Amino acid sequence: MKSHLRRRAENKIMTGLMFLFAILTIIPLISIFAFVITKGVTSINLDFFTHLPKPVGEPGGGMANAIVGTLLLVSLACLWAIPVGILAGVYMVEFAGPRIASTIRFTADVLSGIPSIVIGVFAYSLMVLPMRSFSTISGAFALGFMLIPTVLRTTEEMIKLVPQTLREGALALGISRFKTTIHIVLSTTLPGIITGTLLGVARIAGETAPLLFTAFGNRVWSTNLFEPIAALPLQIFVYAISPFEDWQRQAWAGALVLIMMVFVLSVVSRSATKRKYSFS
C-alpha cells in the first residue's frame, strides 16, 4: 500500500514539474509577442505599408520598400534552394550509396550549424566582390544556402517514413523507379516536406547578418536584381540603433510585421501536417 501511494505521489510530482517546464517554455514566446505588439502596434498604419522611408529627421514614412524587398529576397532564395534541397534529399535516400549518403548528410549538418554571418561573408566574397556591387541576387544566394540544409534533412526524414513495400509494389507493377519516386514516394511525403520547408523559410525571413554583406539595403524602391535592396531585418537594424525616436518606433513596427510574417508561416506549416497517411 505504501509503495502504491509513493508511486502515485511521484507521478503527481513529475507531472507537475513537466507542466511547470511547459509553461516556462511558453512564457518567453508570449512575452516576446506581447512586448513587440505593445511597442509596435501604435506605429502600424496604412502609410507604413505604402510609403517609403522619410529623410533623416522627418517624422512619418513607412517601410514599403523593405517589405517588398524581404518578399523578393525570400522568394528568390526559395526558387533555387528548395529544388536543390528536395532533389538532394531524394537522391540521398533513394539512389545514393551509404557512403555518399553519409557524406551528404554530414555536409548538410555542418552547413546548418555555420553562423549566418559567416555565410554572409562567403556570399560577399563569392558574389559581391566579383560583381563589385551589393545586389538582390547575392542576398538571395546567401539566404538560399541557409535554407538548403533544412529542406534536405526534412526531405530525407520524410522519405524514410515511406515503407519499402510501397516501392516494391509499384516496381512489381512495372512502374519505373523514377516514376515511383516522384508519383508515390514524393507525393506521399509532400505535407511533411512542405512543413519543414516553411519553417526554414520562416527562419531565413528574419536573418540580418547575411544581408548586411550582400543586399546591403537602400531607402528607395528597387526591384533590380543587380542593385542593393531593402529588407525588413536591415531596416529594423538601422532604425533601432538610430537616435531618432520616430525611427525607433518604426523599428518596433517593422519587428511586429516581421514576427507576424514568421508566425503566419509557422501556422501554415502546422496546417500542412493535418493530412494523415496510413503506411501500413
C-alpha positions as CSV (number, residue, x, y, z in Angstrom):
1,M,0.0,0.0,0.0
2,K,2.8,2.4,0.9
3,S,4.6,1.6,-2.4
4,H,1.4,2.4,-4.3
5,L,1.0,5.7,-2.6
6,R,4.6,6.6,-3.1
7,R,4.3,5.9,-6.9
8,R,1.2,8.0,-7.1
9,A,2.9,10.9,-5.3
10,E,6.0,10.6,-7.5
11,N,3.7,10.6,-10.6
12,K,1.9,13.7,-9.5
13,I,5.2,15.5,-8.7
14,M,6.7,14.6,-12.0
15,T,3.5,15.6,-13.9
16,G,3.5,18.9,-12.1
17,L,7.2,19.5,-12.9
18,M,6.6,18.8,-16.6
19,F,3.6,21.1,-16.6
20,L,5.8,23.8,-15.0
21,F,8.5,23.4,-17.5
22,A,6.0,23.5,-20.4
23,I,4.7,26.8,-19.0
24,L,8.3,28.1,-18.7
25,T,8.8,27.2,-22.4
26,I,5.8,29.2,-23.5
27,I,6.4,32.3,-21.3
28,P,9.3,33.6,-23.4
29,L,7.3,33.4,-26.6
30,I,4.2,35.1,-25.1
31,S,6.5,37.7,-23.6
32,I,8.2,38.5,-26.9
33,F,4.8,38.7,-28.7
34,A,3.3,41.0,-26.0
35,F,6.3,43.3,-25.9
36,V,6.7,43.7,-29.6
37,I,2.9,44.2,-30.0
38,T,2.9,46.8,-27.3
39,K,5.8,48.7,-28.7
40,G,5.0,48.4,-32.4
41,V,1.2,48.5,-32.8
42,T,1.0,52.3,-32.3
43,S,3.2,52.9,-35.4
44,I,1.3,50.5,-37.7
45,N,-0.9,52.4,-40.2
46,L,-1.5,52.4,-43.9
47,D,1.4,54.7,-44.6
48,F,3.8,52.2,-43.0
49,F,2.8,49.6,-45.7
50,T,2.6,52.0,-48.7
51,H,5.2,54.8,-48.2
52,L,8.9,54.9,-48.5
53,P,11.1,56.0,-45.6
54,K,11.3,59.7,-44.9
55,P,14.6,61.6,-45.0
56,V,16.6,61.7,-41.8
57,G,14.9,63.8,-39.1
58,E,11.5,63.9,-40.8
59,P,8.7,62.0,-39.0
60,G,6.4,59.6,-40.8
61,G,7.0,57.5,-43.8
62,G,7.0,53.7,-43.9
63,M,8.8,50.5,-44.9
64,A,7.0,49.6,-48.1
65,N,10.3,49.1,-49.9
66,A,11.7,46.9,-47.1
67,I,8.5,44.7,-47.1
68,V,8.7,44.2,-50.8
69,G,12.4,43.6,-50.6
70,T,12.0,40.9,-48.0
71,L,9.4,39.1,-50.1
72,L,11.6,39.3,-53.2
73,L,14.7,38.1,-51.4
74,V,12.9,35.2,-49.7
75,S,11.2,34.2,-53.0
76,L,14.4,34.2,-55.0
77,A,16.1,32.1,-52.3
78,C,13.3,29.6,-52.3
79,L,13.3,29.5,-56.1
80,W,16.8,27.9,-56.2
81,A,17.3,26.4,-52.7
82,I,14.1,24.4,-52.4
83,P,14.6,22.3,-55.6
84,V,18.2,21.7,-54.6
85,G,17.3,20.6,-51.1
86,I,14.5,18.3,-52.2
87,L,16.4,16.7,-55.1
88,A,19.5,16.2,-52.9
89,G,17.3,14.6,-50.2
90,V,15.6,12.3,-52.7
91,Y,19.0,11.3,-54.2
92,M,20.5,10.6,-50.8
93,V,17.7,8.2,-49.7
94,E,16.6,6.6,-53.0
95,F,19.7,6.4,-55.2
96,A,23.0,7.2,-53.3
97,G,25.1,4.5,-51.7
98,P,25.6,4.5,-47.9
99,R,29.0,6.3,-48.1
100,I,27.8,9.1,-50.4
101,A,24.6,9.5,-48.4
102,S,26.6,9.8,-45.2
103,T,28.8,12.4,-46.7
104,I,25.8,14.5,-47.9
105,R,24.1,14.2,-44.5
106,F,27.3,15.3,-42.7
107,T,27.8,18.2,-45.1
108,A,24.2,19.4,-44.6
109,D,24.5,19.2,-40.8
110,V,27.7,21.2,-40.9
111,L,26.2,23.8,-43.2
112,S,23.2,24.2,-40.9
113,G,25.5,24.9,-38.0
114,I,27.5,27.6,-39.7
115,P,26.8,31.0,-38.3
116,S,24.8,33.2,-40.6
117,I,27.4,36.0,-40.6
118,V,30.0,33.5,-42.0
119,I,27.6,32.6,-44.8
120,G,27.2,36.4,-45.4
121,V,31.0,36.8,-45.7
122,F,31.1,33.8,-48.0
123,A,28.5,35.2,-50.3
124,Y,30.2,38.6,-50.2
125,S,33.5,37.0,-51.4
126,L,31.8,34.8,-54.0
127,M,29.3,37.2,-55.5
128,V,29.6,40.8,-54.2
129,L,33.3,41.3,-54.8
130,P,33.4,39.8,-58.4
131,M,30.2,41.9,-59.3
132,R,31.6,44.9,-57.5
133,S,28.2,45.7,-56.2
134,F,25.8,44.7,-53.5
135,S,22.7,43.1,-55.1
136,T,19.4,41.3,-54.6
137,I,20.7,38.0,-56.1
138,S,23.7,37.9,-53.7
139,G,21.3,38.3,-50.8
140,A,19.1,35.5,-52.2
141,F,22.2,33.4,-52.7
142,A,23.2,33.7,-49.0
143,L,19.6,33.1,-47.7
144,G,19.3,30.0,-50.0
145,F,22.4,28.5,-48.5
146,M,20.8,28.7,-45.1
147,L,17.6,27.1,-46.4
148,I,19.1,24.1,-48.2
149,P,20.0,22.0,-45.1
150,T,16.6,22.3,-43.6
151,V,14.9,21.3,-46.8
152,L,17.3,18.4,-47.4
153,R,17.1,16.9,-43.9
154,T,13.3,17.3,-43.9
155,T,13.0,15.5,-47.2
156,E,15.3,12.8,-46.1
157,E,13.4,12.1,-42.8
158,M,10.0,12.2,-44.6
159,I,11.1,9.8,-47.3
160,K,12.5,7.4,-44.7
161,L,9.0,7.1,-43.3
162,V,7.6,5.6,-46.6
163,P,7.6,1.8,-46.2
164,Q,9.7,-0.2,-48.7
165,T,6.6,-2.3,-49.6
166,L,5.1,0.7,-51.4
167,R,8.1,1.0,-53.6
168,E,8.2,-2.8,-54.2
169,G,4.5,-2.8,-55.1
170,A,5.0,-0.1,-57.7
171,L,8.1,-1.7,-59.2
172,A,6.2,-5.0,-59.4
173,L,3.5,-3.3,-61.5
174,G,6.1,-2.2,-64.0
175,I,6.4,1.4,-62.9
176,S,10.0,2.7,-63.3
177,R,12.0,3.7,-60.3
178,F,12.0,7.3,-61.2
179,K,8.2,7.5,-61.6
180,T,7.8,5.5,-58.3
181,T,9.9,8.1,-56.5
182,I,8.1,11.1,-58.0
183,H,4.5,9.9,-58.0
184,I,4.4,7.7,-54.9
185,V,7.2,8.5,-52.6
186,L,7.3,12.3,-53.0
187,S,3.5,12.7,-53.2
188,T,3.1,10.7,-50.0
189,T,5.7,12.8,-48.1
190,L,4.7,16.2,-49.6
191,P,2.9,17.5,-46.5
192,G,5.9,16.8,-44.3
193,I,8.3,18.3,-46.8
194,I,6.1,21.5,-47.0
195,T,6.1,21.8,-43.3
196,G,9.9,21.6,-42.9
197,T,10.4,24.0,-45.9
198,L,8.0,26.6,-44.5
199,L,9.8,26.5,-41.1
200,G,13.1,27.0,-43.0
201,V,11.6,29.9,-44.9
202,A,10.4,31.5,-41.6
203,R,13.9,31.3,-40.3
204,I,15.6,33.0,-43.3
205,A,13.0,35.7,-43.5
206,G,14.3,37.2,-40.3
207,E,18.1,36.9,-41.0
208,T,20.0,40.2,-40.9
209,A,23.8,39.3,-40.9
210,P,23.9,37.7,-44.4
211,L,22.1,40.7,-45.9
212,L,24.5,43.2,-44.4
213,F,27.2,41.7,-46.6
214,T,25.1,41.1,-49.7
215,A,21.8,43.1,-50.1
216,F,23.1,46.0,-48.1
217,G,19.8,47.8,-48.1
218,N,18.6,51.1,-49.5
219,R,15.8,53.7,-49.0
220,V,14.2,53.7,-52.4
221,W,12.0,51.4,-54.5
222,S,14.2,48.8,-56.2
223,T,13.4,45.5,-57.9
224,N,16.6,45.4,-59.9
225,L,18.3,42.1,-59.1
226,F,21.7,43.6,-59.6
227,E,21.3,46.5,-57.2
228,P,21.1,46.8,-53.4
229,I,17.7,46.2,-52.0
230,A,15.9,47.0,-48.7
231,A,14.8,44.3,-46.4
232,L,12.8,44.4,-43.1
233,P,15.6,43.0,-40.9
234,L,18.1,45.5,-42.3
235,Q,15.6,48.4,-41.9
236,I,14.9,47.4,-38.4
237,F,18.6,47.2,-37.5
238,V,19.2,50.7,-39.0
239,Y,16.2,52.3,-37.3
240,A,16.7,50.6,-33.9
241,I,20.3,52.0,-33.5
242,S,19.4,55.5,-34.7
243,P,19.0,58.4,-32.3
244,F,15.6,59.4,-33.7
245,E,12.5,58.4,-31.7
246,D,10.3,58.2,-34.7
247,W,12.7,55.7,-36.4
248,Q,12.9,53.7,-33.2
249,R,9.1,53.5,-33.1
250,Q,9.1,52.3,-36.7
251,A,11.7,49.8,-35.9
252,W,9.3,48.2,-33.4
253,A,6.5,48.3,-36.0
254,G,8.8,46.6,-38.5
255,A,9.6,44.0,-35.9
256,L,5.9,43.4,-35.4
257,V,5.3,42.9,-39.1
258,L,8.3,40.6,-39.4
259,I,7.3,38.5,-36.4
260,M,3.7,38.2,-37.8
261,M,5.1,37.0,-41.1
262,V,7.1,34.3,-39.3
263,F,4.0,33.4,-37.2
264,V,1.8,33.1,-40.3
265,L,4.4,30.8,-42.0
266,S,4.6,28.7,-38.8
267,V,0.8,28.3,-38.7
268,V,0.6,27.4,-42.4
269,S,3.3,24.8,-41.8
270,R,1.4,23.3,-39.0
271,S,-1.8,23.2,-41.1
272,A,0.1,21.3,-43.8
273,T,0.6,18.4,-41.4
274,K,-3.1,17.9,-40.9
275,R,-3.2,15.5,-43.8
276,K,-2.8,12.0,-42.5
277,Y,-1.4,8.9,-44.2
278,S,-1.5,5.3,-43.4
279,F,1.6,3.5,-44.5
280,S,0.5,0.0,-43.3
